[in-house]
Amino acid sequence: MKTLIAYAGKTGNTAKCARQLAIHLNNVTLVDLNAEQVNPADFEAIIIASPVYSHKFEPSVKNFIKTYLSILQDKPFAAFVTMVEYDTFNKVITREIPEALRNKAIAIENFGGEVNNLSPFGWHDKLIAKSMVKLESKKHPIEFLADAPQNFNEQLKKASWT
Ligand SMILES: Cc1cc2nc3c(=O)[nH]c(=O)nc-3n(C[C@H](O)[C@H](O)[C@H](O)COP(=O)(O)O)c2cc1C
């Protein structure tokens, strides 16, 4: 299937996951929504990928969903996030992906995430990130979730997404 992976991010984690996922799919186009515009109408199936910052998707991903909602609803659709506050996954997904799209999604997964580059952020965000990492690292390692991409791929395969 002619697949679009539309992703964005600030420190490269989501881009890295998107590239790794692309290896397992045929006929795939990767588009960084912070750098380029793309129309999902030109593809047969869509995967969106976003990091979570302050409990929200990257604005360009949010805009993409909003702008093309009716097109996304008409095609095979899946999404993944990279994030570290695992407890908030459901809340973030419920808020950031409209119900109709969520209900038809083939897969929506958390790929985990790292926080190892704070240079793009101001002092306030740096403080928030450090305290978040301190708190979350008591619950789980701050790293990519090893099983998540495979899990995601298996769900795509079950839906005959190749
Ligand atoms: C300033 C800052 C705020 C963040 N806020 C959240 C958050 O609210 N929830 C969460 O789960 N992860 C949060 N994270 C972790 C990022 O989502 C995670 O590092 C993600 O993989 C970054 O993706 P990117 O490299 O593609 O930008 C935050 C990280 C930073 C640096």
The ligand as a MOL file (V3000), in Angstrom:
LIG
                    3D

  0  0  0     0  0            999 V3000
M  V30 BEGIN CTAB
M  V30 COUNTS 31 33 0 0 0
M  V30 BEGIN ATOM
M  V30 1 C 10.2580 20.1110 27.6570 0
M  V30 2 C 9.7230 18.7280 27.5500 0
M  V30 3 C 8.3820 18.4650 27.8390 0
M  V30 4 C 7.8830 17.1600 27.7310 0
M  V30 5 N 6.5860 16.9340 28.0570 0
M  V30 6 C 6.1170 15.6560 28.0420 0
M  V30 7 C 4.7790 15.3780 28.4270 0
M  V30 8 O 3.9810 16.2500 28.7650 0
M  V30 9 N 4.3910 14.0840 28.4300 0
M  V30 10 C 5.2070 13.0610 28.0530 0
M  V30 11 O 4.7910 11.9050 28.1130 0
M  V30 12 N 6.4740 13.2930 27.6300 0
M  V30 13 C 6.9530 14.5640 27.6180 0
M  V30 14 N 8.2140 14.8230 27.1900 0
M  V30 15 C 9.0360 13.7360 26.6340 0
M  V30 16 C 8.9950 13.7520 25.0980 0
M  V30 17 O 7.6970 13.4900 24.6490 0
M  V30 18 C 9.9290 12.6770 24.5300 0
M  V30 19 O 11.2430 12.9920 24.8710 0
M  V30 20 C 9.7610 12.5510 23.0340 0
M  V30 21 O 10.3080 11.3110 22.6110 0
M  V30 22 C 10.4370 13.6670 22.2620 0
M  V30 23 O 10.2510 13.4390 20.8860 0
M  V30 24 P 11.0610 14.2410 19.7400 0
M  V30 25 O 12.5460 13.9470 19.9580 0
M  V30 26 O 10.5750 13.6540 18.4630 0
M  V30 27 O 10.7510 15.6770 19.8800 0
M  V30 28 C 8.7310 16.1090 27.2910 0
M  V30 29 C 10.0830 16.3870 26.9890 0
M  V30 30 C 10.5780 17.6730 27.1110 0
M  V30 31 C 12.0200 17.9140 26.7780 0
M  V30 END ATOM
M  V30 BEGIN BOND
M  V30 1 1 1 2
M  V30 2 1 2 3
M  V30 3 2 2 30
M  V30 4 2 3 4
M  V30 5 1 4 5
M  V30 6 1 4 28
M  V30 7 2 5 6
M  V30 8 1 6 7
M  V30 9 1 6 13
M  V30 10 2 7 8
M  V30 11 1 7 9
M  V30 12 1 9 10
M  V30 13 2 10 11
M  V30 14 1 10 12
M  V30 15 2 12 13
M  V30 16 1 13 14
M  V30 17 1 14 15
M  V30 18 1 14 28
M  V30 19 1 15 16
M  V30 20 1 16 17
M  V30 21 1 16 18
M  V30 22 1 18 19
M  V30 23 1 18 20
M  V30 24 1 20 21
M  V30 25 1 20 22
M  V30 26 1 22 23
M  V30 27 1 23 24
M  V30 28 2 24 25
M  V30 29 1 24 26
M  V30 30 1 24 27
M  V30 31 2 28 29
M  V30 32 1 29 30
M  V30 33 1 30 31
M  V30 END BOND
M  V30 END CTAB
M  END
